[in-house]
Amino acid sequence: MATATLHVHPTCASNRNLIERLQATTGMLVVISAGKPKLQARTNARTTPTGPWGGDAA
């Protein structure tokens, strides 16, 4: 998983619209951890389809 430190003004880090624009522009997720924003590559959360009862339902 690739990450990159993102240096942005604190106002940008707390502004949802600006975060969404950064994500749209970079194609990466902006993750704020310990008050510091980082760019993180998007991953597919699910690799196998599951039904409403979970993947191990018989």
MOPAC internal coordinates of N, CA, C and O (Angstrom, degrees):
PM7 1SCF
backbone

  N    0.0000 0     0.00 0     0.00 0    0    0    0
  C    1.4348 1     0.00 0     0.00 0    1    0    0
  C    1.5292 1   108.02 1     0.00 0    2    1    0
  O    1.2310 1   120.46 1   -53.96 1    3    2    1
  N    1.2932 1   116.72 1   126.04 1    3    2    1
  C    1.4553 1   121.61 1  -178.48 1    5    3    2
  C    1.5269 1   110.60 1   -95.68 1    6    5    3
  O    1.2310 1   121.02 1   -41.61 1    7    6    5
  N    1.3279 1   115.66 1   138.39 1    7    6    5
  C    1.4528 1   121.39 1   174.10 1    9    7    6
  C    1.5182 1   108.73 1  -132.81 1   10    9    7
  O    1.2310 1   121.07 1   -19.08 1   11   10    9
  N    1.3063 1   115.57 1   160.92 1   11   10    9
  C    1.4629 1   120.96 1   176.19 1   13   11   10
  C    1.5177 1   107.60 1  -144.65 1   14   13   11
  O    1.2310 1   120.87 1   -40.08 1   15   14   13
  N    1.3369 1   115.94 1   139.92 1   15   14   13
  C    1.4531 1   119.58 1   176.37 1   17   15   14
  C    1.5175 1   108.41 1   -72.29 1   18   17   15
  O    1.2310 1   121.28 1   -43.72 1   19   18   17
  N    1.2966 1   115.16 1   136.28 1   19   18   17
  C    1.4572 1   121.54 1  -176.48 1   21   19   18
  C    1.5179 1   107.80 1  -116.68 1   22   21   19
  O    1.2310 1   120.32 1   -60.59 1   23   22   21
  N    1.3330 1   117.00 1   119.41 1   23   22   21
  C    1.4548 1   121.45 1   179.55 1   25   23   22
  C    1.5191 1   108.74 1   -97.95 1   26   25   23
  O    1.2310 1   121.02 1   -73.22 1   27   26   25
  N    1.3230 1   115.66 1   106.78 1   27   26   25
  C    1.4537 1   121.32 1   179.92 1   29   27   26
  C    1.5271 1   109.11 1  -133.05 1   30   29   27
  O    1.2310 1   121.17 1   -21.22 1   31   30   29
  N    1.3050 1   115.36 1   158.78 1   31   30   29
  C    1.4599 1   121.38 1   176.76 1   33   31   30
  C    1.5303 1   108.39 1   -64.74 1   34   33   31
  O    1.2310 1   119.59 1   -36.99 1   35   34   33
  N    1.3354 1   118.40 1   143.01 1   35   34   33
  C    1.4720 1   120.65 1  -179.82 1   37   35   34
  C    1.5327 1   113.57 1   -54.22 1   38   37   35
  O    1.2310 1   120.24 1   147.84 1   39   38   37
  N    1.3168 1   117.15 1   -32.16 1   39   38   37
  C    1.4601 1   119.82 1   177.90 1   41   39   38
  C    1.5238 1   110.55 1   -63.46 1   42   41   39
  O    1.2310 1   120.24 1   141.77 1   43   42   41
  N    1.3138 1   117.14 1   -38.23 1   43   42   41
  C    1.4597 1   121.09 1   178.95 1   45   43   42
  C    1.5257 1   110.33 1   -67.28 1   46   45   43
  O    1.2310 1   120.21 1   140.64 1   47   46   45
  N    1.3278 1   117.20 1   -39.36 1   47   46   45
  C    1.4588 1   121.01 1  -177.80 1   49   47   46
  C    1.5212 1   112.53 1   -67.88 1   50   49   47
  O    1.2310 1   120.02 1   162.34 1   51   50   49
  N    1.3244 1   117.57 1   -17.66 1   51   50   49
  C    1.4576 1   119.92 1   179.71 1   53   51   50
  C    1.5247 1   112.23 1  -110.59 1   54   53   51
  O    1.2310 1   120.19 1  -170.03 1   55   54   53
  N    1.3390 1   117.25 1     9.97 1   55   54   53
  C    1.4595 1   121.97 1  -178.34 1   57   55   54
  C    1.5289 1   109.32 1  -109.96 1   58   57   55
  O    1.2310 1   120.47 1   -70.09 1   59   58   57
  N    1.3170 1   116.72 1   109.91 1   59   58   57
  C    1.4725 1   121.30 1  -175.56 1   61   59   58
  C    1.5200 1   112.63 1   -57.49 1   62   61   59
  O    1.2310 1   119.90 1   137.67 1   63   62   61
  N    1.3399 1   117.80 1   -42.33 1   63   62   61
  C    1.4643 1   120.33 1  -179.15 1   65   63   62
  C    1.5235 1   111.63 1   -62.05 1   66   65   63
  O    1.2310 1   120.33 1   138.83 1   67   66   65
  N    1.3350 1   116.98 1   -41.17 1   67   66   65
  C    1.4627 1   119.66 1   179.26 1   69   67   66
  C    1.5235 1   111.58 1   -69.26 1   70   69   67
  O    1.2310 1   120.38 1   143.72 1   71   70   69
  N    1.3208 1   116.87 1   -36.28 1   71   70   69
  C    1.4718 1   120.34 1   177.27 1   73   71   70
  C    1.5241 1   109.63 1   -64.32 1   74   73   71
  O    1.2310 1   120.32 1   136.73 1   75   74   73
  N    1.3332 1   116.99 1   -43.27 1   75   74   73
  C    1.4637 1   120.32 1   178.53 1   77   75   74
  C    1.5232 1   111.17 1   -62.74 1   78   77   75
  O    1.2310 1   120.04 1   142.40 1   79   78   77
  N    1.3359 1   117.54 1   -37.60 1   79   78   77
  C    1.4729 1   120.21 1   177.26 1   81   79   78
  C    1.5203 1   111.12 1   -66.38 1   82   81   79
  O    1.2310 1   120.05 1   139.50 1   83   82   81
  N    1.3408 1   117.52 1   -40.50 1   83   82   81
  C    1.4683 1   120.61 1   176.72 1   85   83   82
  C    1.5249 1   110.67 1   -61.14 1   86   85   83
  O    1.2310 1   120.63 1   137.06 1   87   86   85
  N    1.3282 1   116.41 1   -42.94 1   87   86   85
  C    1.4614 1   120.28 1   179.56 1   89   87   86
  C    1.5227 1   110.84 1   -64.64 1   90   89   87
  O    1.2310 1   120.09 1   138.36 1   91   90   89
  N    1.3287 1   117.44 1   -41.64 1   91   90   89
  C    1.4619 1   120.77 1  -179.89 1   93   91   90
  C    1.5257 1   110.95 1   -66.70 1   94   93   91
  O    1.2310 1   120.53 1   141.37 1   95   94   93
  N    1.3189 1   116.59 1   -38.63 1   95   94   93
  C    1.4623 1   120.94 1  -178.29 1   97   95   94
  C    1.5196 1   112.23 1   -70.73 1   98   97   95
  O    1.2310 1   120.52 1   137.05 1   99   98   97
  N    1.3358 1   116.61 1   -42.95 1   99   98   97
  C    1.4653 1   120.67 1  -175.57 1  101   99   98
  C    1.5244 1   113.20 1   -89.05 1  102  101   99
  O    1.2310 1   119.98 1   158.17 1  103  102  101
  N    1.3388 1   117.64 1   -21.83 1  103  102  101
  C    1.4505 1   120.31 1  -175.17 1  105  103  102
  C    1.5182 1   112.20 1    75.18 1  106  105  103
  O    1.2310 1   120.40 1  -168.19 1  107  106  105
  N    1.3269 1   116.85 1    11.81 1  107  106  105
  C    1.4567 1   122.15 1  -179.84 1  109  107  106
  C    1.5217 1   108.88 1  -119.50 1  110  109  107
  O    1.2310 1   120.61 1   -14.47 1  111  110  109
  N    1.3198 1   116.44 1   165.53 1  111  110  109
  C    1.4542 1   121.42 1   176.77 1  113  111  110
  C    1.5197 1   109.59 1   -87.48 1  114  113  111
  O    1.2310 1   120.32 1   -36.25 1  115  114  113
  N    1.3223 1   117.00 1   143.75 1  115  114  113
  C    1.4565 1   122.02 1   171.58 1  117  115  114
  C    1.5191 1   106.33 1   -98.37 1  118  117  115
  O    1.2310 1   120.78 1   -63.96 1  119  118  117
  N    1.3298 1   116.12 1   116.04 1  119  118  117
  C    1.4581 1   122.21 1  -179.46 1  121  119  118
  C    1.5201 1   107.38 1  -112.18 1  122  121  119
  O    1.2310 1   120.49 1   -54.22 1  123  122  121
  N    1.3325 1   116.67 1   125.78 1  123  122  121
  C    1.4577 1   120.54 1   179.28 1  125  123  122
  C    1.5212 1   107.33 1  -103.56 1  126  125  123
  O    1.2310 1   121.14 1   -63.19 1  127  126  125
  N    1.3252 1   115.42 1   116.81 1  127  126  125
  C    1.4553 1   122.33 1  -179.05 1  129  127  126
  C    1.5241 1   108.25 1  -129.48 1  130  129  127
  O    1.2310 1   120.79 1   -52.03 1  131  130  129
  N    1.3131 1   116.09 1   127.97 1  131  130  129
  C    1.4734 1   121.87 1  -178.02 1  133  131  130
  C    1.5305 1   110.40 1    55.67 1  134  133  131
  O    1.2310 1   120.66 1  -145.05 1  135  134  133
  N    1.3268 1   116.34 1    34.95 1  135  134  133
  C    1.4574 1   121.15 1   177.32 1  137  135  134
  C    1.5181 1   114.85 1    78.84 1  138  137  135
  O    1.2310 1   120.13 1  -177.58 1  139  138  137
  N    1.3352 1   117.36 1     2.42 1  139  138  137
  C    1.4651 1   120.65 1  -178.28 1  141  139  138
  C    1.5244 1   109.91 1  -115.18 1  142  141  139
  O    1.2310 1   120.41 1   -55.73 1  143  142  141
  N    1.3382 1   116.82 1   124.27 1  143  142  141
  C    1.4616 1   119.26 1   178.88 1  145  143  142
  C    1.5255 1   111.31 1   -77.59 1  146  145  143
  O    1.2310 1   121.07 1   -37.80 1  147  146  145
  N    1.3226 1   115.55 1   142.20 1  147  146  145
  C    1.4701 1   122.28 1   175.20 1  149  147  146
  C    1.5151 1   108.44 1  -135.43 1  150  149  147
  O    1.2310 1   121.26 1   -31.68 1  151  150  149
  N    1.3203 1   115.19 1   148.32 1  151  150  149
  C    1.4624 1   120.39 1   173.07 1  153  151  150
  C    1.5150 1   107.56 1   -88.01 1  154  153  151
  O    1.2310 1   120.58 1   -44.37 1  155  154  153
  N    1.3193 1   116.49 1   135.63 1  155  154  153
  C    1.4544 1   121.21 1   179.75 1  157  155  154
  C    1.5146 1   108.87 1  -133.97 1  158  157  155
  O    1.2310 1   121.01 1   -44.05 1  159  158  157
  N    1.3161 1   115.68 1   135.95 1  159  158  157
  C    1.4596 1   120.20 1   179.45 1  161  159  158
  C    1.5194 1   109.85 1   -61.80 1  162  161  159
  O    1.2310 1   120.99 1   -38.92 1  163  162  161
  N    1.3218 1   115.71 1   141.08 1  163  162  161
  C    1.4674 1   120.35 1   176.91 1  165  163  162
  C    1.5228 1   108.56 1   -74.21 1  166  165  163
  O    1.2310 1   121.18 1   -38.84 1  167  166  165
  N    1.3338 1   115.35 1   141.16 1  167  166  165
  C    1.4621 1   120.53 1   176.03 1  169  167  166
  C    1.5112 1   108.08 1  -127.78 1  170  169  167
  O    1.2310 1   120.97 1   -24.01 1  171  170  169
  N    1.3071 1   115.75 1   155.99 1  171  170  169
  C    1.4614 1   120.11 1   174.97 1  173  171  170
  C    1.5183 1   107.57 1   -79.69 1  174  173  171
  O    1.2310 1   120.82 1   -61.77 1  175  174  173
  N    1.3135 1   116.05 1   118.23 1  175  174  173
  C    1.4611 1   120.38 1  -177.61 1  177  175  174
  C    1.5231 1   111.51 1   -66.75 1  178  177  175
  O    1.2310 1   120.41 1   143.40 1  179  178  177
  N    1.3167 1   116.82 1   -36.60 1  179  178  177
  C    1.4657 1   120.56 1  -179.05 1  181  179  178
  C    1.5122 1   109.35 1  -119.29 1  182  181  179
  O    1.2310 1   121.33 1   -52.69 1  183  182  181
  N    1.3054 1   115.07 1   127.31 1  183  182  181
  C    1.4624 1   119.37 1   177.64 1  185  183  182
  C    1.5208 1   110.89 1  -100.62 1  186  185  183
  O    1.2310 1   120.34 1   161.63 1  187  186  185
  N    1.3310 1   116.96 1   -18.37 1  187  186  185
  C    1.4610 1   120.39 1   177.79 1  189  187  186
  C    1.5205 1   108.74 1  -124.60 1  190  189  187
  O    1.2310 1   120.26 1   -39.35 1  191  190  189
  N    1.3117 1   117.10 1   140.65 1  191  190  189
  C    1.4611 1   118.92 1   179.55 1  193  191  190
  C    1.5282 1   110.82 1   -69.15 1  194  193  191
  O    1.2310 1   121.11 1   -36.69 1  195  194  193
  N    1.3104 1   115.49 1   143.31 1  195  194  193
  C    1.4565 1   119.91 1   177.14 1  197  195  194
  C    1.5119 1   108.35 1  -130.38 1  198  197  195
  O    1.2310 1   120.98 1   -27.17 1  199  198  197
  N    1.3207 1   115.74 1   152.83 1  199  198  197
  C    1.4647 1   121.73 1   177.84 1  201  199  198
  C    1.5131 1   110.27 1   -89.72 1  202  201  199
  O    1.2310 1   120.64 1     6.92 1  203  202  201
  N    1.3107 1   116.38 1  -173.08 1  203  202  201
  C    1.4549 1   120.06 1  -178.59 1  205  203  202
  C    1.5268 1   113.76 1   -69.28 1  206  205  203
  O    1.2310 1   119.73 1   169.57 1  207  206  205
  N    1.3493 1   118.13 1   -10.43 1  207  206  205
  C    1.4656 1   121.23 1  -179.35 1  209  207  206
  C    1.5115 1   112.64 1  -104.87 1  210  209  207
  O    1.2310 1   119.67 1  -170.75 1  211  210  209
  N    1.3171 1   118.23 1     9.25 1  211  210  209
  C    1.4554 1   121.27 1   179.82 1  213  211  210
  C    1.5197 1   112.29 1    94.17 1  214  213  211
  O    1.2310 1   120.68 1   -10.64 1  215  214  213
  N    1.2983 1   116.31 1   169.36 1  215  214  213
  C    1.4561 1   121.00 1  -175.33 1  217  215  214
  C    1.5152 1   114.90 1   -77.37 1  218  217  215
  O    1.2310 1   119.93 1   163.34 1  219  218  217
  N    1.3262 1   117.73 1   -16.66 1  219  218  217
  C    1.4587 1   119.45 1  -177.46 1  221  219  218
  C    1.5216 1   113.71 1  -104.46 1  222  221  219
  O    1.2310 1   119.74 1  -166.49 1  223  222  221
  N    1.3200 1   118.10 1    13.51 1  223  222  221
  C    1.4625 1   120.60 1   179.62 1  225  223  222
  C    1.5195 1   110.03 1   -68.67 1  226  225  223
  O    1.2310 1   120.58 1   -42.54 1  227  226  225
  N    1.3048 1   116.49 1   137.46 1  227  226  225
  C    1.4709 1   120.07 1  -178.13 1  229  227  226
  C    1.5179 1   110.41 1   -98.14 1  230  229  227
  O    1.2310 1   120.10 1   180.00 1  231  230  229

